[in-house]
Every structure is written in structure tokens, then in C-alpha cells.
Amino acid sequence: MKALGIVRRMDELGRVVIPMEVRKANGWVAGTPMEMFATEEGFLVREYQSNSEKKELLGALNDTLLHTENDQVKEILSKAIKFINKE
């Protein structure tokens, strides 16, 4: 993890504002769904990644892999599929 040197206080309703610089750097706009995790080190917030989106992407990558004849493309697709399956 990388320290950003930014400190924000929680308000009386338990809200913490994600700084504008962080939102811009990640492409997060108002309404972006976020998911939260409790970890041993604290609290993790990230953009929501649904399993259905992941399955849809993996299906498209596998389908493309089956129908391509380019060895370089096959290698890249295989690496992408392995990477996504690790998460």
C-alpha cells in the first residue's frame, strides 16, 4: 500500500470524504458504486466489481481466445484470463 499523506476526519454520521485528487486519479464520480472490506490492517474501499461482470469478461476473453489464430494475441489473452481468475 502507498501512503498518500492525506488525513480526513469522520463526521458524526460516520462519513469520510474521499479526497478529490484520489477520486479524479481513479475516475470515480458521484454515484460510483464502492465496496468495503475489513482487513487486518484496517479498512479497504474500492470500486465495486461484481462477479457477474467478471464472469462476463472472462467469457468474452475465452471466446476470443478460441477464435483467434494469432499466437501473440493468444498469449496475451491467456495471461489476462489467469490474472482475472487470481482475484
BALOVO-476256 format. One record per residue: residue number from 1; x, y, z of N, C-alpha, C, O, CB in turn. Coordinates in Angstrom, 2 decimals. Glycine has a CB too. Layout:
BEGIN
R  resi      n.u      n.v      n.w     ca.u     ca.v     ca.w      c.u      c.v      c.w      o.u      o.v      o.w     cb.u     cb.v     cb.w
R   NUM        X        Y        Z        X        Y        Z        X        Y        Z        X        Y        Z        X        Y        Z
...
END
This chain:
BEGIN
R  resi      n.u      n.v      n.w     ca.u     ca.v     ca.w      c.u      c.v      c.w      o.u      o.v      o.w     cb.u     cb.v     cb.w
R     1     0.82    -1.17     0.00     0.00     0.00     0.00     0.87     1.24     0.00     1.98     1.24     0.54    -0.94     0.00     1.18
R     2     0.35     2.28    -0.62     1.10     3.53    -0.71     0.42     4.60     0.14    -0.77     4.88    -0.03     1.21     3.99    -2.18
R     3     1.18     5.21     1.05     0.65     6.29     1.87     0.49     7.54     1.03     1.39     7.91     0.27     1.57     6.57     3.09
R     4    -0.66     8.21     1.15    -0.91     9.42     0.38    -0.64    10.69     1.16    -0.56    11.77     0.59    -2.34     9.43    -0.11
R     5    -0.49    10.55     2.47    -0.24    11.73     3.30    -1.48    12.59     3.46    -1.37    13.79     3.75     0.88    12.55     2.70
R     6    -2.65    12.00     3.29    -3.92    12.73     3.42    -4.65    12.18     4.64    -4.79    10.97     4.81    -4.79    12.59     2.12
R     7    -5.13    13.09     5.49    -5.88    12.70     6.67    -7.25    13.36     6.60    -7.35    14.56     6.35    -5.14    13.09     7.99
R     8    -8.29    12.60     6.82    -9.66    13.12     6.86   -10.31    12.64     8.14   -10.04    11.53     8.61   -10.49    12.66     5.62
R     9   -11.16    13.46     8.71   -11.88    13.10     9.94   -13.25    12.54     9.59   -13.90    12.97     8.63   -12.01    14.33    10.88
R    10   -13.68    11.57    10.39   -15.02    11.02    10.25   -16.00    12.00    10.89   -15.73    12.52    11.97   -15.12     9.59    10.91
R    11   -17.13    12.26    10.23   -18.12    13.15    10.83   -19.02    12.39    11.79   -18.86    11.18    11.98   -18.96    13.84     9.73
R    12   -19.97    13.09    12.40   -20.82    12.48    13.42   -21.73    11.38    12.87   -22.27    10.60    13.65   -21.66    13.54    14.07
R    13   -21.90    11.31    11.55   -22.70    10.25    10.93   -21.84     9.10    10.42   -22.35     8.16     9.80   -23.52    10.83     9.78
R    14   -20.52     9.16    10.67   -19.63     8.08    10.26   -19.10     8.22     8.85   -18.54     7.27     8.31   -20.32     6.78    10.39
R    15   -19.28     9.38     8.24   -18.84     9.58     6.85   -17.41    10.11     6.79   -16.98    10.92     7.62   -19.79    10.54     6.13
R    16   -16.69     9.63     5.79   -15.35    10.12     5.50   -15.34    10.49     4.02   -15.75     9.68     3.18   -14.22     9.05     5.85
R    17   -14.87    11.68     3.69   -14.84    12.13     2.31   -13.57    11.61     1.63   -12.47    11.75     2.16   -14.91    13.68     2.23
R    18   -13.74    11.02     0.46   -12.58    10.61    -0.35   -12.09    11.86    -1.07   -12.86    12.47    -1.82   -12.94     9.44    -1.37
R    19   -10.84    12.25    -0.87   -10.34    13.50    -1.46   -10.49    13.54    -2.98   -10.40    12.52    -3.66    -8.89    13.68    -1.09
R    20   -10.71    14.75    -3.49   -10.93    14.95    -4.92    -9.78    14.39    -5.75   -10.01    13.81    -6.81   -11.11    16.42    -5.21
R    21    -8.55    14.56    -5.28    -7.39    14.08    -6.04    -7.46    12.56    -6.23    -7.13    12.05    -7.30    -6.08    14.46    -5.32
R    22    -7.89    11.85    -5.18    -7.99    10.39    -5.25    -9.13     9.99    -6.18    -8.99     9.06    -6.98    -8.21     9.79    -3.84
R    23   -10.26    10.69    -6.08   -11.40    10.39    -6.95   -11.04    10.62    -8.41   -11.35     9.79    -9.27   -12.61    11.24    -6.56
R    24   -10.39    11.72    -8.71   -10.00    12.02   -10.10    -9.01    10.99   -10.62    -9.14    10.53   -11.76    -9.40    13.42   -10.20
R    25    -8.02    10.64    -9.81    -6.99     9.70   -10.25    -7.58     8.32   -10.56    -7.04     7.59   -11.40    -5.91     9.57    -9.17
R    26    -8.68     7.96    -9.90    -9.30     6.66   -10.11   -10.51     6.70   -11.03   -11.11     5.66   -11.32    -9.70     6.08    -8.80
R    27   -10.88     7.89   -11.49   -12.04     8.02   -12.37   -13.36     7.83   -11.66   -14.35     7.44   -12.28   -11.93     7.04   -13.48
R    28   -13.40     8.09   -10.35   -14.62     7.91    -9.57   -15.42     9.20    -9.61   -14.89    10.28    -9.33   -14.30     7.51    -8.11
R    29   -16.68     9.09    -9.94   -17.60    10.24    -9.96   -18.74     9.95    -9.00   -18.87     8.83    -8.51   -18.14    10.52   -11.41
R    30   -19.56    10.97    -8.74   -20.72    10.77    -7.86   -21.56     9.63    -8.41   -21.85     9.57    -9.61   -21.56    12.07    -7.74
R    31   -21.95     8.73    -7.54   -22.76     7.59    -7.95   -21.96     6.33    -8.25   -22.55     5.27    -8.49   -23.55     7.95    -9.15
R    32   -20.63     6.41    -8.25   -19.79     5.23    -8.48   -20.01     4.25    -7.34   -19.81     4.61    -6.18   -18.28     5.62    -8.61
R    33   -20.42     3.00    -7.63   -20.60     2.05    -6.54   -19.26     1.64    -5.94   -18.30     1.35    -6.67   -21.36     0.80    -7.03
R    34   -19.20     1.62    -4.62   -17.97     1.28    -3.91   -18.26     0.10    -3.00   -19.37    -0.05    -2.49   -17.44     2.49    -3.10
R    35   -17.24    -0.75    -2.79   -17.38    -1.85    -1.84   -16.32    -1.70    -0.75   -15.26    -1.13    -0.99   -17.24    -3.22    -2.55
R    36   -16.63    -2.21     0.44   -15.77    -2.03     1.59   -15.41    -3.36     2.23   -16.23    -4.28     2.28   -16.44    -1.12     2.61
R    37   -14.18    -3.45     2.71   -13.67    -4.66     3.33   -12.95    -4.31     4.62   -12.21    -3.32     4.67   -12.74    -5.43     2.37
R    38   -13.15    -5.12     5.65   -12.35    -5.00     6.88   -11.14    -5.89     6.69   -11.29    -7.07     6.34   -13.18    -5.40     8.17
R    39    -9.95    -5.36     6.93    -8.72    -6.13     6.81    -7.99    -6.12     8.15    -8.38    -5.41     9.07    -7.82    -5.57     5.68
R    40    -6.94    -6.91     8.24    -6.13    -6.90     9.47    -5.48    -5.55     9.69    -5.23    -5.14    10.83    -5.06    -8.00     9.41
R    41    -5.21    -4.84     8.58    -4.54    -3.55     8.69    -5.51    -2.37     8.82    -5.08    -1.26     9.12    -3.67    -3.34     7.49
R    42    -6.78    -2.60     8.61    -7.75    -1.52     8.71    -8.94    -1.72     7.81    -9.66    -2.72     7.92    -7.09    -0.20     8.39
R    43    -9.15    -0.78     6.92   -10.36    -0.72     6.11    -9.98    -0.45     4.67    -9.17     0.44     4.39   -11.34     0.37     6.65
R    44   -10.55    -1.21     3.74   -10.25    -1.06     2.32   -11.52    -0.66     1.59   -12.57    -1.29     1.77    -9.67    -2.37     1.72
R    45   -11.43     0.38     0.78   -12.56     0.82    -0.05   -12.08     0.78    -1.49   -11.01     1.30    -1.81   -13.06     2.26     0.35
R    46   -12.88     0.17    -2.37   -12.53     0.14    -3.79   -13.80     0.17    -4.62   -14.90    -0.06    -4.11   -11.68    -1.11    -4.14
R    47   -13.62     0.46    -5.90   -14.77     0.46    -6.80   -15.36    -0.94    -6.85   -14.63    -1.93    -6.93   -14.36     0.95    -8.21
R    48   -16.68    -1.02    -6.82   -17.37    -2.31    -6.79   -17.11    -3.09    -8.07   -17.21    -2.56    -9.17   -18.88    -2.10    -6.59
R    49   -16.77    -4.35    -7.90   -16.54    -5.25    -9.03   -17.43    -6.46    -8.83   -17.12    -7.35    -8.04   -15.03    -5.66    -9.15
R    50   -18.53    -6.50    -9.56   -19.46    -7.61    -9.36   -18.95    -8.87   -10.03   -18.25    -8.81   -11.04   -20.86    -7.26    -9.90
R    51   -19.29   -10.00    -9.46   -18.89   -11.28   -10.03   -19.50   -11.50   -11.40   -18.89   -12.16   -12.25   -19.28   -12.42    -9.11
R    52   -20.69   -10.97   -11.63   -21.33   -11.16   -12.94   -20.53   -10.44   -14.03   -20.40   -10.95   -15.14   -22.78   -10.65   -12.91
R    53   -20.01    -9.25   -13.72   -19.18    -8.53   -14.69   -17.90    -9.31   -14.96   -17.44    -9.38   -16.10   -18.85    -7.10   -14.18
R    54   -17.33    -9.87   -13.91   -16.10   -10.65   -14.04   -16.35   -11.89   -14.91   -15.55   -12.20   -15.79   -15.57   -11.07   -12.64
R    55   -17.46   -12.59   -14.65   -17.80   -13.78   -15.44   -18.04   -13.42   -16.90   -17.62   -14.14   -17.80   -19.03   -14.48   -14.86
R    56   -18.71   -12.30   -17.12   -18.99   -11.85   -18.50   -17.68   -11.54   -19.24   -17.51   -11.92   -20.40   -19.90   -10.60   -18.48
R    57   -16.78   -10.86   -18.56   -15.48   -10.54   -19.17   -14.69   -11.80   -19.46   -14.12   -11.94   -20.54   -14.68    -9.62   -18.26
R    58   -14.65   -12.72   -18.50   -13.93   -13.97   -18.71   -14.53   -14.77   -19.88   -13.79   -15.37   -20.65   -13.94   -14.82   -17.44
R    59   -15.84   -14.77   -20.00   -16.49   -15.46   -21.11   -16.09   -14.87   -22.45   -15.81   -15.59   -23.40   -17.99   -15.40   -20.95
R    60   -16.07   -13.54   -22.52   -15.68   -12.87   -23.76   -14.22   -13.15   -24.10   -13.89   -13.39   -25.26   -15.92   -11.36   -23.65
R    61   -13.34   -13.12   -23.09   -11.92   -13.39   -23.33   -11.71   -14.83   -23.79   -10.94   -15.08   -24.72   -11.10   -13.11   -22.06
R    62   -12.38   -15.77   -23.14   -12.25   -17.19   -23.54   -12.78   -17.41   -24.94   -12.18   -18.16   -25.72   -13.00   -18.10   -22.55
R    63   -13.90   -16.78   -25.28   -14.47   -16.91   -26.62   -13.50   -16.36   -27.67   -13.29   -16.98   -28.72   -15.82   -16.19   -26.70
R    64   -12.93   -15.21   -27.38   -11.96   -14.61   -28.31   -10.73   -15.51   -28.45   -10.20   -15.68   -29.55   -11.54   -13.20   -27.83
R    65   -10.28   -16.07   -27.32    -9.12   -16.97   -27.34    -9.37   -18.17   -28.25    -8.48   -18.59   -28.98    -8.79   -17.44   -25.91
R    66   -10.57   -18.72   -28.20   -10.90   -19.89   -29.01   -10.97   -19.57   -30.51   -10.75   -20.45   -31.34   -12.22   -20.46   -28.56
R    67   -11.27   -18.33   -30.84   -11.49   -17.97   -32.24   -10.34   -17.19   -32.89   -10.46   -16.79   -34.04   -12.72   -17.17   -32.35
R    68    -9.26   -16.98   -32.18    -8.14   -16.26   -32.77    -7.05   -17.25   -33.19    -6.87   -18.30   -32.58    -7.57   -15.22   -31.78
R    69    -6.33   -16.88   -34.23    -5.23   -17.72   -34.70    -3.88   -17.08   -34.45    -2.84   -17.71   -34.69    -5.40   -18.01   -36.18
R    70    -3.87   -15.83   -33.98    -2.64   -15.10   -33.73    -2.04   -15.55   -32.41    -2.66   -15.40   -31.35    -2.91   -13.57   -33.72
R    71    -0.83   -16.10   -32.45    -0.18   -16.63   -31.24     0.09   -15.56   -30.19    -0.01   -15.83   -28.99     1.12   -17.31   -31.62
R    72     0.44   -14.35   -30.63     0.70   -13.28   -29.66    -0.59   -12.89   -28.94    -0.58   -12.65   -27.74     1.30   -12.05   -30.37
R    73    -1.68   -12.83   -29.68    -2.97   -12.49   -29.08    -3.38   -13.61   -28.12    -3.90   -13.32   -27.04    -4.05   -12.28   -30.17
R    74    -3.17   -14.86   -28.49    -3.49   -15.98   -27.61    -2.73   -15.90   -26.30    -3.29   -16.14   -25.23    -3.19   -17.30   -28.31
R    75    -1.45   -15.55   -26.38    -0.63   -15.45   -25.18    -1.13   -14.33   -24.26    -1.22   -14.51   -23.05     0.85   -15.21   -25.55
R    76    -1.45   -13.18   -24.85    -1.94   -12.04   -24.07    -3.28   -12.38   -23.42    -3.49   -12.09   -22.24    -2.08   -10.79   -24.96
R    77    -4.18   -12.99   -24.18    -5.49   -13.37   -23.64    -5.34   -14.38   -22.51    -6.02   -14.27   -21.49    -6.38   -13.93   -24.74
R    78    -4.47   -15.35   -22.68    -4.24   -16.36   -21.64    -3.74   -15.71   -20.35    -4.19   -16.07   -19.26    -3.24   -17.42   -22.12
R    79    -2.82   -14.77   -20.48    -2.30   -14.07   -19.30    -3.39   -13.26   -18.62    -3.49   -13.23   -17.39    -1.13   -13.15   -19.68
R    80    -4.22   -12.60   -19.42    -5.31   -11.79   -18.86    -6.31   -12.68   -18.12    -6.77   -12.32   -17.03    -6.03   -11.01   -19.98
R    81    -6.64   -13.81   -18.70    -7.59   -14.75   -18.06    -7.03   -15.26   -16.74    -7.75   -15.31   -15.75    -7.90   -15.94   -19.01
R    82    -5.75   -15.64   -16.72    -5.11   -16.11   -15.48    -5.11   -15.02   -14.42    -5.37   -15.28   -13.25    -3.67   -16.58   -15.76
R    83    -4.82   -13.78   -14.83    -4.77   -12.66   -13.90    -6.15   -12.41   -13.28    -6.26   -12.22   -12.07    -4.27   -11.39   -14.60
R    84    -7.18   -12.40   -14.10    -8.53   -12.16   -13.61    -8.98   -13.28   -12.68    -9.66   -13.02   -11.68    -9.49   -12.02   -14.77
R    85    -8.63   -14.51   -12.99    -9.02   -15.64   -12.16    -8.35   -15.63   -10.80    -8.88   -16.22    -9.85    -8.70   -16.93   -12.87
R    86    -7.18   -14.98   -10.67    -6.48   -14.90    -9.38    -7.25   -14.05    -8.38    -7.20   -14.32    -7.18    -5.09   -14.33    -9.57
R    87    -7.96   -13.03    -8.84    -8.65   -12.10    -7.94    -9.82   -12.74    -7.26   -10.50   -12.10    -6.47    -9.12   -10.88    -8.68
END
